[in-house]
Amino acid sequence: MVIKDYLIDKPILNTDNLILRPITVNDISDLEEWLPDSELYTYWGRSANKNELEPKLRFDDPRPNIKRKPNPDFVWGIVLKSNMKVIGEIYVINIENNRMAKVAYRVSKQYWGKGFTTEALKCVVEFSFEETELQKLWTDVDTRNIASCRVLEKCGFMREGMIRQGKMNLTFCDYYLYGLLRDDYYGK
Ligand SMILES: CC(C)(COP(=O)(O)OP(=O)(O)OC[C@H]1O[C@@H](n2cnc3c(N)ncnc32)[C@H](O)[C@@H]1OP(=O)(O)O)[C@@H](O)C(=O)NCCC(=O)NCCS
């Protein structure tokens, strides 16, 4: 499969402890438990928007009759198998020329430090390089976001550089760029 084959139907991925699947309207109450938490946005580059403060708004379509183009982004809810709750989200976005894409993730604070983000990201890396033609995954991380740096490094990402007082999302901060190449993944 190539990325464009996933334009309409996004895959469901599985790990030992997690299911990664599209988020649906049935997940609103799970999202409400953690998505508005201001602590999630400390290093997110912006504060929570209205859809994050009130997750049900995500499913309100203000113009339901407009036919929209399918969204190429991959947005998976991270479902914990032990309780079947959506405890986080992980994304592959900004896909450029089917070649390079950005990863991002966030998990409910209640579940931090249990290895779940690392498990989800490893799965997304495997999917990206084994099931699509992506050549590079990358992300930017506020230098103070030690947990996120650690997650990336555990998944094989390399710190490629640091931008001083650059614009990350809507804020200005020192941030690292991390990248993982297909060649790194296959040990070439
Ligand atoms: C970043 C985030 C997703 C990490 O999630 P998580 O599920 O706790 O990640 P994991 O448990 O897989 O791994 C976290 C690692 O960071 C380490 N860590 C966390 N805080 C740390 C600190 N202050 N100092 C050193 N290590 C730290 C943990 O010990 C763990 O490493 P280990 O397995 O070697 O012990 C979570 O903190 C989050 O959602 N933050 C808010 C959103 C966000 O910042 N997203 C990333 C944007 S780039």
Ligand as a Chemical Component Dictionary entry (heavy atoms), coordinates in Angstrom:
data_LIG
# 
_chem_comp.id                   LIG 
_chem_comp.type                 NON-POLYMER 
_chem_comp.pdbx_formal_charge   0 
_chem_comp.three_letter_code    LIG 
# 
loop_
_chem_comp_atom.comp_id 
_chem_comp_atom.atom_id 
_chem_comp_atom.alt_atom_id 
_chem_comp_atom.type_symbol 
_chem_comp_atom.charge 
_chem_comp_atom.model_Cartn_x 
_chem_comp_atom.model_Cartn_y 
_chem_comp_atom.model_Cartn_z 
_chem_comp_atom.pdbx_ordinal 
LIG C1  C1  C 0 5.254  13.578 26.151 1  
LIG C2  C2  C 0 4.244  12.526 26.595 2  
LIG C3  C3  C 0 3.387  12.131 25.404 3  
LIG C4  C4  C 0 5.021  11.314 27.137 4  
LIG O1  O1  O 0 4.080  10.307 27.423 5  
LIG P1  P1  P 0 4.383  9.031  28.326 6  
LIG O2  O2  O 0 3.284  8.053  28.049 7  
LIG O3  O3  O 0 4.618  9.458  29.724 8  
LIG O4  O4  O 0 5.747  8.489  27.691 9  
LIG P2  P2  P 0 6.495  7.120  28.048 10 
LIG O5  O5  O 0 6.008  6.591  29.351 11 
LIG O6  O6  O 0 6.396  6.244  26.857 12 
LIG O7  O7  O 0 8.004  7.602  28.160 13 
LIG C5  C5  C 0 8.347  8.750  28.938 14 
LIG C6  C6  C 0 9.818  8.693  29.266 15 
LIG O8  O8  O 0 10.255 9.964  29.720 16 
LIG C7  C7  C 0 10.848 9.828  30.985 17 
LIG N1  N1  N 0 10.646 11.067 31.714 18 
LIG C8  C8  C 0 9.485  11.717 31.945 19 
LIG N2  N2  N 0 9.720  12.855 32.630 20 
LIG C9  C9  C 0 11.061 12.923 32.805 21 
LIG C10 C10 C 0 11.915 13.858 33.435 22 
LIG N3  N3  N 0 11.440 14.966 33.996 23 
LIG N4  N4  N 0 13.247 13.596 33.440 24 
LIG C11 C11 C 0 13.745 12.487 32.870 25 
LIG N5  N5  N 0 12.966 11.554 32.239 26 
LIG C12 C12 C 0 11.647 11.787 32.228 27 
LIG C13 C13 C 0 10.157 8.632  31.601 28 
LIG O9  O9  O 0 10.899 8.113  32.695 29 
LIG C14 C14 C 0 10.139 7.713  30.379 30 
LIG O10 O10 O 0 11.423 7.202  30.078 31 
LIG P3  P3  P 0 11.902 5.725  30.549 32 
LIG O11 O11 O 0 10.936 4.748  29.947 33 
LIG O12 O12 O 0 13.266 5.615  30.007 34 
LIG O13 O13 O 0 11.841 5.724  32.051 35 
LIG C15 C15 C 0 3.311  13.074 27.711 36 
LIG O14 O14 O 0 4.116  13.628 28.716 37 
LIG C16 C16 C 0 2.331  14.130 27.202 38 
LIG O15 O15 O 0 1.251  13.809 26.713 39 
LIG N6  N6  N 0 2.717  15.401 27.333 40 
LIG C17 C17 C 0 1.850  16.511 26.878 41 
LIG C18 C18 C 0 1.757  16.601 25.362 42 
LIG C19 C19 C 0 3.137  16.728 24.737 43 
LIG O16 O16 O 0 4.001  17.483 25.231 44 
LIG N7  N7  N 0 3.344  16.008 23.647 45 
LIG C20 C20 C 0 4.587  16.009 22.922 46 
LIG C21 C21 C 0 4.738  17.207 22.079 47 
LIG S1  S1  S 0 6.316  17.167 21.233 48 
# 
loop_
_chem_comp_bond.comp_id 
_chem_comp_bond.atom_id_1 
_chem_comp_bond.atom_id_2 
_chem_comp_bond.value_order 
_chem_comp_bond.pdbx_ordinal 
LIG C1  C2  SING 1  
LIG C2  C3  SING 2  
LIG C2  C4  SING 3  
LIG C2  C15 SING 4  
LIG C4  O1  SING 5  
LIG O1  P1  SING 6  
LIG P1  O2  DOUB 7  
LIG P1  O3  SING 8  
LIG P1  O4  SING 9  
LIG O4  P2  SING 10 
LIG P2  O5  DOUB 11 
LIG P2  O6  SING 12 
LIG P2  O7  SING 13 
LIG O7  C5  SING 14 
LIG C5  C6  SING 15 
LIG C6  O8  SING 16 
LIG C6  C14 SING 17 
LIG O8  C7  SING 18 
LIG C7  N1  SING 19 
LIG C7  C13 SING 20 
LIG N1  C8  SING 21 
LIG N1  C12 SING 22 
LIG C8  N2  DOUB 23 
LIG N2  C9  SING 24 
LIG C9  C10 SING 25 
LIG C9  C12 DOUB 26 
LIG C10 N3  SING 27 
LIG C10 N4  DOUB 28 
LIG N4  C11 SING 29 
LIG C11 N5  DOUB 30 
LIG N5  C12 SING 31 
LIG C13 O9  SING 32 
LIG C13 C14 SING 33 
LIG C14 O10 SING 34 
LIG O10 P3  SING 35 
LIG P3  O11 DOUB 36 
LIG P3  O12 SING 37 
LIG P3  O13 SING 38 
LIG C15 O14 SING 39 
LIG C15 C16 SING 40 
LIG C16 O15 DOUB 41 
LIG C16 N6  SING 42 
LIG N6  C17 SING 43 
LIG C17 C18 SING 44 
LIG C18 C19 SING 45 
LIG C19 O16 DOUB 46 
LIG C19 N7  SING 47 
LIG N7  C20 SING 48 
LIG C20 C21 SING 49 
LIG C21 S1  SING 50 
# 
